Every structure is written in C-alpha cells, then in structure tokens.
Amino acid sequence: MSHLNAIGLEIAVLATGLALLLLDLWAKPGQRRQLAYGAVLALGAIFVASFAVSAPEPRLAFGGLYVLDELALFFKRFFLLAAVIVLVTEIEFAERLDAGSSEYHALTLFALVGMMFAASANDFALLFVALELVTVTFYVLVSYQRRRTPSLEAGVKYLILGALSSAFLVYGIALVFGVSGTMNFLHLTASPPEILQSPLLAIGLLLVLVGLGFKVAAVPFQIWAPDVCQGAPLPTTAFLAVGSKATGIVLLLRVLFVAAPAVTARWNHALLVVAALTILYGVLCAIPQRSLKRLMAYSSIANAGYLLIGVCVGNTEGVAAMLFYLGGYLFAVLAVFLVATLAWRGTDADEIPGLAGLCQRSPFLAGGLTLAMMSLAGVPPLAGFFGKFLLLKAAILGGATHPGLYWLAGLTIVAVVISLYYYFGVIRAVYWGENPADVSPLAVSWPARAVLGLCLFGMLWLGLFPANVLNLAQIAAAAIKF
C-alpha cells in the first residue's frame, strides 16, 4: 500500500491548516471570517471524500506503524464531522479571542490531524506521537484567551496533569518494549506466552492505560476535566469533550483488543469497577452544578463510563454499541456548546440561570438546546436513548459470561434516572427561568443555523432510523478480531 495514499486524508487536513495560516498573512481583517468558512468547506469536502475510501481488509503502511481499516475510517469520519461543527462554533466565538482567529482555527486542524493518526495507530510509537500532537495543541487552545485568568489557570493545570499522564504513558511503553522487544501491536500479541504472562508487561500496559484514562477522563484520572473545561474557550471545551475523548477510546480499543487481548481478559473485573466509578462520579458531581461548562464536564465523565461499558463487554456487539453511542454524543454535545456560544455572545457568562429568557430571544436555539439535553438524558426517540439501549442490551447479553455486567447495567439505569434532574434543570432555566436579564432577539448567522440544524437532524435521525449508522458501527467493530 502506498504510504502517501494511506495518509491522504491526514495530508489534506494538514494542508488545509497550513493554507489557512499562509492565506491569513495577506487577508484583510474583514476577510478572516470568509477564510475560516473556506476551511469549513474544505473539511466538509474531505469528510465527503472519506466515504470514497474503504478498507474491507486492514492495510498496513510505514512498516506496520499505521493501519487503515474500517475502525480507523469510522473514527476519522467522526473527527472530521466534529471538527466541521467546532470550526463553525469557533467562527461565532472569534470576537472573544485575545489573539488571531486564524491561528486558533489552524491549531484545531492540527489537533484533528493528531486524532486521525491516533485512529490508525498500530504501534506504541505512533500512539505516543499522535497523542502528543493532540495534547500539546490543546495546551495552547485551552489557554488561548490569555487575558482571562481562568483560561490561563486551565491551561497551566492541563499542562501539568497532561505532562504527568504523558510520563506514565512513556514509562509504560518503555516497559512493554523492554519485556517484548517490540512496540508493534500485531507483533506484541503474537509474542510467546512467557512474555504475555510477564508481570512487567502487565505493569507497562497498566501505565499506558493510565495515560489513556487521562484522555478519556475516566476515574481516577478525571480530576482535570471540570476546571479545564470551565476555563477553556467554549469551542475548545466542545472539542475536548468530543474529540479528545474519542481519541482515548479508539486507542483503548487498539491497546486492549489488538495489542494485548490476552492481558485484557484478566482485567475484566478491574475495567468493570472503573466504568462503574466513572459513571457514579460523573452523575453525582453534576447534580449541584450551576456552571454549564462544569455540568458538561461532569456529564462528559459520566458518558466516559457509559462508553466503557462497551469495552467491558469486550465483543463486536459491545464495541458497535459504543461507536453508535459516540455518534449520538457528538451531535448532542456540540449542539449544547454551539447554542451556549451564540446565547452568551460577547460575554464570559456560563451560569445556567443566565439562559433564562432564551426561549423568547431565539426559539430555535432554545429548541436546539432542549433536544440536545433530552438526547444526553436518554429520552426517546432521540439518539441518546437508542445508544444507551444498545449499550445496556450488549451488557445484559454479555452478563451470561461476565455476571458483573448485570450490576453495571443496573447501575447505568439508576444513573440515567438521576441525570434527568440536572439535564432537565437546564431546560427549566431556558423556559421557566426567573428574571431574564435580556430578552432582545438573538441574531443567528445562517452557517450557525445550518450546523445546529445538522446536529438536531443527527439526533433525530440516529434515534428514529439508526440502521445505517449502526451498520457502519458494526462493520467498524468487526475490524477488531475478538
């Protein structure tokens, strides 16, 4: 397989980011918005072109470091679609930036390149490089509003904890290489039994999972999420909640089920405990929140726990359910942050009571936020409901082999009921909030309307007609040989 053909999508995104930076040198201030919309159109074209690529059989490149299979393609399309929506959100947010908007958009594209490479990682070396490209870019994006103290604090906190997680990751990779003599996933899984049963290999893989757990925001590595998400600009928080989390998920799948399935089989009970604690922590800590950003951060932690159900099930059905759930999660979360960006234009507000009067200012935005919260809560017939249903179904079917999954399914049902309180608290603030400070009409640009409409369509379509996307998820999950 040609190396350049293998990374064609990544090269296209990288070229778009570099072109954005170069054209900005000659663009007049009034043209930068049009330049950013050009990047959105380019990403949209790359997303459409990605469906012309198929990989019924895994194809290796760069000496086996890079693999192109249906799982990688699913996540590349996921990241591209998320980036399109995030870029439009950034354009609406640009007036609140303290530095150049084109650089902000370009950094988002460079983070996207890292995510796409991570989706195809077949070696610990590429895993580390791709993850660092994503993480280092987010260090800058989180603290981009350098005149806001909360943004700088969030950037420093993310930098310190991100560096710590990278240290765990590197040390774990070093142990794996020291024991097995390889960093390639396929070579590792084919290692002799005495290597696969080595305690040092298990410790090395555990340290790697610590680093990935930081990206997913799974307990006990979730402590960064609320403060960082609250301090970061709204579009960055959105991309963190969706893109960074999905990056961690795809790498978890690669490490657990491609690189070391024999070791993973011994860790099933530990994964169940992590998933349960992550769900409980996210749901319970979200209850008292008044900041929408912090609420969404804790919601992100709880959703990481839901996604880990698919990992705990450990078969094609569980992973397919997880991938489908990610699709619904993308539309709901990005819709929330787009509405928040438009509703709080020109301010640094993020308090939920501040949404009072939104139903009068823009019924369209209020309806979009309502549907997004209902989808996150798991209300039928939206995507969130069907995604949770698929995860619970996979867990219950898997309970015959792993009885602990029955307990995890029961805990998930309880958590979903509890989450109705704080998700519907946002809806209550929108329609029945007291003393709205402003009831003047909100102007919403047509690109923002189109993107929000896309999110709403996605939530409804995945809930009412899930077959097409579920089929794609099953094909992607089948790329992992359980």
C-alpha positions in Angstrom: 0.0 0.0 0.0 1.4 3.5 -0.9 2.3 5.4 2.2 1.0 8.7 0.8 -2.3 7.1 -0.3 -2.6 5.7 3.2 -2.4 9.1 4.9 -4.2 11.0 2.2 -7.0 12.3 4.5 -4.4 13.4 7.1 -2.4 15.2 4.4 -5.5 17.0 3.2 -6.4 18.3 6.7 -2.8 19.3 7.3 -2.6 21.2 4.0 -5.9 23.0 4.9 -4.4 24.1 8.2 -1.2 25.3 6.6 -3.1 27.1 3.8 -5.2 28.9 6.4 -2.1 30.2 8.2 -0.4 31.3 5.0 -3.5 33.0 3.5 -4.1 34.8 6.7 -0.8 36.8 6.1 -2.5 38.5 3.1 -6.1 38.6 4.3 -7.6 41.8 5.5 -9.3 41.8 8.9 -12.7 41.7 7.3 -11.8 38.7 5.2 -10.7 36.4 8.0 -14.3 35.2 8.6 -14.6 34.2 5.0 -11.2 32.5 5.2 -12.4 30.4 8.1 -15.6 29.4 6.3 -13.3 28.3 3.4 -11.6 25.9 5.9 -15.0 24.6 7.0 -15.9 23.9 3.3 -12.6 22.2 2.8 -13.1 20.0 5.8 -16.6 19.2 4.6 -15.2 18.1 1.3 -12.6 15.9 3.0 -15.4 14.3 5.1 -17.4 13.5 2.0 -14.3 12.2 0.2 -13.6 9.9 3.1 -16.6 7.8 2.0 -14.8 7.0 -1.2 -12.1 5.2 0.8 -12.8 1.7 2.0 -10.7 -0.9 3.8 -12.5 -4.3 3.9 -9.2 -5.8 4.8 -6.7 -4.0 7.1 -3.9 -2.3 5.1 -0.6 -1.6 6.7 1.9 1.3 6.0 5.1 2.7 7.3 6.5 -0.7 8.4 3.3 -1.6 10.2 3.1 1.5 12.3 0.0 2.7 10.6 -3.1 0.6 9.8 -6.1 1.6 7.6 -9.2 -0.4 8.5 -12.9 0.2 8.9 -12.4 1.1 12.6 -9.9 3.8 11.6 -12.1 5.1 8.9 -15.1 5.3 11.3 -13.1 7.4 13.7 -11.5 9.6 11.0 -15.0 10.5 9.7 -16.2 11.1 13.3 -13.3 13.5 13.9 -13.8 15.3 10.6 -17.5 15.8 11.3 -16.8 17.0 14.8 -14.2 19.5 13.5 -16.6 21.0 11.0 -19.1 21.8 13.7 -16.4 23.0 16.1 -14.9 25.3 13.4 -18.3 27.0 12.9 -18.6 27.4 16.6 -15.1 29.0 16.7 -16.1 31.4 14.0 -19.1 32.6 16.1 -16.7 32.8 19.1 -13.9 34.6 17.3 -14.7 38.1 18.6 -13.9 37.0 22.2 -10.4 35.8 21.3 -7.4 37.7 22.5 -5.2 36.6 19.6 -5.5 35.8 15.9 -8.6 33.8 15.0 -6.9 32.1 12.0 -4.2 30.7 14.3 -6.9 29.4 16.6 -8.7 27.6 13.7 -5.4 26.2 12.4 -4.5 24.7 15.8 -7.8 23.0 15.8 -7.0 21.5 12.4 -3.6 20.3 13.7 -5.2 18.7 16.7 -7.6 17.0 14.2 -4.6 15.6 12.3 -3.3 14.0 15.6 -6.7 12.5 16.2 -6.8 11.0 12.7 -3.3 9.5 13.1 -4.3 8.1 16.5 -7.3 6.3 14.9 -4.8 4.4 12.7 -2.1 3.7 15.4 -0.8 0.2 15.2 2.4 0.8 17.2 3.1 2.4 20.5 5.5 4.9 18.8 2.7 6.3 16.6 0.3 6.1 19.5 2.6 8.4 21.5 3.4 10.8 18.7 -0.3 11.2 17.7 -1.4 11.6 21.3 1.2 14.3 22.0 0.2 16.2 18.8 -3.3 16.3 20.2 -2.3 17.1 23.7 0.3 19.8 23.0 -2.1 21.6 20.7 -4.8 21.6 23.3 -2.4 23.1 25.8 -2.4 26.2 23.6 -6.1 26.1 22.7 -7.2 25.8 26.4 -5.2 28.9 27.4 -5.8 30.9 24.2 -7.8 33.6 25.9 -4.6 34.8 27.6 -6.1 37.9 29.1 -8.6 35.8 31.1 -7.2 34.4 34.3 -9.5 31.3 34.3 -8.2 30.4 30.8 -4.6 30.7 31.9 -5.2 28.7 35.0 -6.9 26.0 33.0 -4.0 25.9 30.5 -1.4 25.5 33.3 -3.5 22.8 35.1 -3.9 20.9 31.8 -0.2 21.2 31.0 0.9 19.9 34.4 -1.5 17.0 34.5 -1.1 16.3 30.8 2.7 16.1 31.2 2.2 13.7 34.2 0.0 11.4 32.1 2.5 11.5 29.3 5.2 10.4 31.8 3.1 7.4 32.8 2.5 6.6 29.1 6.2 6.8 28.1 7.3 4.8 31.1 4.7 2.2 30.3 5.8 2.0 26.6 9.4 1.6 27.7 8.5 -1.4 30.0 6.4 -3.0 27.2 9.4 -2.6 24.8 11.9 -3.8 27.3 9.9 -7.0 28.0 8.7 -7.9 24.5 11.4 -6.2 22.3 8.6 -4.7 20.1 6.3 -1.8 20.1 4.1 -3.0 17.2 0.7 -4.2 18.3 0.5 -7.2 16.0 3.9 -8.4 16.9 3.2 -7.9 20.6 0.0 -10.0 20.5 1.9 -12.8 18.7 4.6 -12.9 21.4 5.4 -16.2 23.2 3.2 -17.0 26.3 6.0 -16.4 28.8 6.2 -12.8 27.6 2.5 -12.2 27.6 2.3 -13.5 31.1 5.2 -11.4 32.4 4.3 -9.1 35.4 6.4 -6.4 33.9 4.4 -6.4 30.7 1.2 -6.1 32.7 2.7 -3.2 34.6 3.8 -1.5 31.4 0.3 -1.9 29.9 -1.3 -0.6 33.0 0.8 2.6 32.9 -0.2 3.0 29.2 -3.9 2.7 30.3 -3.2 5.4 32.9 -2.2 7.8 30.2 -5.2 6.9 28.1 -7.5 7.1 31.0 -6.5 10.8 31.4 -7.7 11.5 27.8 -11.0 9.7 28.4 -11.4 11.3 31.8 -12.2 8.0 33.5 -11.9 7.7 37.3 -9.4 8.1 38.9 -7.8 10.2 36.2 -10.7 12.7 35.8 -9.7 15.5 38.2 -8.5 17.8 35.4 -11.8 17.8 33.4 -14.1 20.2 35.4 -11.6 23.0 35.9 -10.0 22.8 32.5 -13.4 22.7 30.7 -14.6 25.7 32.7 -11.6 27.8 32.0 -11.2 27.0 28.3 -12.9 28.8 25.5 -16.3 27.3 24.7 -15.3 25.7 21.3 -12.2 24.2 22.9 -14.3 22.7 25.7 -16.5 21.2 23.0 -13.6 19.7 21.1 -12.1 18.4 24.3 -15.4 16.7 25.3 -15.8 15.0 21.9 -12.5 14.8 20.1 -10.1 14.1 22.9 -12.5 11.6 24.5 -12.9 9.7 21.2 -9.2 9.7 20.7 -8.7 8.0 24.0 -11.5 5.5 23.2 -10.0 4.4 19.9 -6.6 4.0 21.4 -8.0 2.0 24.3 -9.6 -0.3 21.8 -6.4 -0.7 19.9 -4.3 -1.4 23.0 -6.8 -3.7 24.8 -8.1 -5.8 22.0 -5.3 -5.6 19.3 -2.1 -5.2 21.2 -2.8 -7.3 24.3 -6.1 -9.2 24.3 -4.6 -12.0 26.5 -3.8 -9.5 29.2 -7.1 -7.6 28.8 -9.0 -10.8 29.5 -7.5 -10.9 33.0 -8.5 -7.3 33.7 -12.3 -7.6 33.1 -13.3 -7.1 36.8 -11.0 -4.0 37.1 -12.5 -2.5 34.0 -16.0 -3.0 35.4 -15.1 -1.2 38.6 -13.5 1.7 36.7 -16.6 2.0 34.5 -19.0 1.9 37.5 -17.0 4.5 39.5 -16.7 6.8 36.5 -20.5 6.7 35.9 -21.2 7.3 39.6 -18.7 10.1 40.0 -19.9 12.0 36.9 -23.6 11.7 37.7 -23.4 12.6 41.3 -21.0 15.5 40.9 -23.1 17.0 38.1 -26.2 17.4 40.4 -25.2 20.7 42.2 -23.5 22.4 39.3 -24.6 25.9 38.2 -22.0 26.4 35.6 -23.0 24.9 32.2 -19.3 24.2 31.4 -18.8 22.3 34.6 -22.1 20.5 34.2 -21.0 19.3 30.7 -17.6 18.3 32.1 -19.1 16.1 34.7 -21.6 14.8 32.1 -18.5 14.0 29.9 -17.1 11.9 32.8 -20.3 10.0 33.2 -20.5 9.4 29.4 -17.0 8.1 29.5 -18.3 5.5 32.0 -21.1 4.6 29.6 -18.7 4.2 26.8 -16.5 1.9 28.9 -19.5 -0.5 29.1 -18.7 -1.4 25.5 -15.0 -2.1 26.5 -16.1 -4.2 29.4 -18.4 -6.3 27.2 -15.4 -7.0 25.0 -17.1 -8.2 21.8 -18.2 -6.9 18.5 -21.7 -6.1 19.8 -20.4 -4.1 22.7 -17.9 -2.1 20.6 -20.6 -1.4 17.9 -22.9 -0.1 20.6 -20.1 2.1 21.9 -19.4 3.5 18.4 -23.1 4.3 17.8 -23.3 6.0 21.2 -20.4 8.2 20.3 -22.2 9.3 17.2 -25.2 10.5 19.1 -23.0 12.0 21.8 -21.2 14.1 19.1 -24.4 15.8 17.9 -25.8 16.5 21.4 -22.7 17.9 23.0 -21.6 20.1 20.1 -25.2 21.4 19.8 -25.1 22.4 23.5 -21.8 24.3 23.1 -22.9 26.0 19.8 -26.1 27.3 21.5 -24.1 28.4 24.5 -21.7 30.3 22.2 -24.5 32.1 20.4 -26.5 32.8 23.6 -23.6 34.3 25.5 -22.1 36.2 22.6 -19.8 39.0 23.8 -19.8 37.8 27.4 -17.9 35.4 29.6 -21.0 34.0 31.3 -21.5 30.3 31.8 -24.1 30.1 34.6 -27.1 28.0 33.8 -29.6 30.6 35.3 -28.2 33.0 32.6 -30.0 31.1 30.0 -33.3 32.5 31.3 -35.3 34.1 28.5 -33.5 32.2 25.7 -36.9 30.8 24.6 -38.0 34.4 23.9 -34.7 35.6 22.4 -34.5 32.7 20.0 -37.0 29.8 20.0 -34.7 27.9 17.5 -31.7 28.0 19.9 -34.0 27.1 22.9 -35.4 24.2 21.0 -32.0 23.0 19.9 -30.6 23.1 23.5 -33.7 21.3 24.7 -33.4 18.5 22.2 -29.7 18.2 23.0 -30.3 17.9 26.7 -33.0 15.4 26.2 -30.7 13.3 24.0 -28.0 13.3 26.6 -30.6 12.3 29.2 -31.6 9.3 27.1 -35.2 10.4 26.3 -36.8 8.6 23.3 -36.8 8.8 20.4 -33.5 10.7 20.3 -30.0 9.3 19.6 -29.0 9.2 23.2 -31.9 6.8 24.1 -31.1 4.3 21.4 -27.3 4.5 22.2 -27.9 3.7 25.8 -30.3 1.0 24.9 -27.7 -0.7 22.7 -25.1 -0.5 25.5 -27.5 -1.9 28.0 -28.5 -4.7 25.6 -24.9 -5.6 25.0 -24.1 -5.6 28.7 -27.1 -7.8 29.6 -26.3 -10.3 26.8 -22.7 -10.3 28.0 -23.8 -10.9 31.5 -24.1 -14.6 30.8 -20.3 -14.8 30.6 -19.4 -11.9 32.9 -22.1 -11.6 35.7 -20.6 -8.3 36.8 -22.1 -6.8 33.7 -25.6 -7.2 35.1 -24.6 -5.0 38.1 -23.1 -2.4 35.7 -26.3 -2.4 33.6 -28.4 -1.8 36.7 -26.1 1.0 37.9 -26.4 2.6 34.5 -30.2 2.6 34.6 -30.1 4.3 38.0 -27.5 6.8 36.7 -29.7 7.7 33.7 -32.7 8.3 36.0 -30.5 10.6 38.3 -29.2 12.5 35.2 -32.7 13.6 34.3 -32.6 16.0 37.2 -29.7 18.1 36.0 -30.3 17.9 32.3 -33.9 19.0 32.7 -32.6 21.7 35.1 -31.1 23.4 32.0 -34.4 23.1 30.1 -36.2 24.6 33.1 -33.8 27.5 33.1 -34.4 28.1 29.4 -38.2 28.2 29.6 -39.1 28.9 33.2 -36.0 30.8 34.4 -36.7 33.8 36.6 -35.9 37.4 35.8 -34.2 37.2 32.4 -31.5 39.9 32.1 -32.1 40.3 28.4 -35.0 39.4 26.2 -33.8 41.1 23.0 -33.8 38.9 19.9 -30.7 37.0 19.1 -29.2 37.2 15.6 -28.0 33.8 14.4 -26.0 33.5 11.2 -27.1 31.1 8.5 -24.0 28.9 8.8 -24.7 28.5 12.6 -28.3 27.8 11.9 -27.3 25.1 9.3 -24.8 23.5 11.7 -27.3 23.5 14.6 -29.9 22.1 12.2 -27.4 19.3 11.2 -27.0 18.4 14.9 -30.7 18.3 15.5 -31.2 16.2 12.4 -28.4 13.9 13.5 -30.0 13.4 17.0 -33.4 12.6 15.5 -32.2 10.5 12.6 -30.0 8.3 14.7 -32.9 7.8 17.1 -35.6 7.1 14.6 -33.6 5.5 11.8 -30.5 4.0 13.4 -29.9 1.2 10.9 -27.4 2.9 8.6 -25.1 4.2 11.2 -25.4 1.1 13.3 -24.4 -0.9 10.3 -21.3 1.3 9.9 -20.5 0.8 13.6 -20.8 -3.0 13.3 -18.5 -3.0 10.2 -16.0 -0.9 12.1 -16.2 -3.1 15.2 -15.7 -6.2 13.1 -12.2 -4.9 12.2 -11.2 -6.0 15.7 -10.8 -9.7 15.8 -12.2 -10.7 19.2 
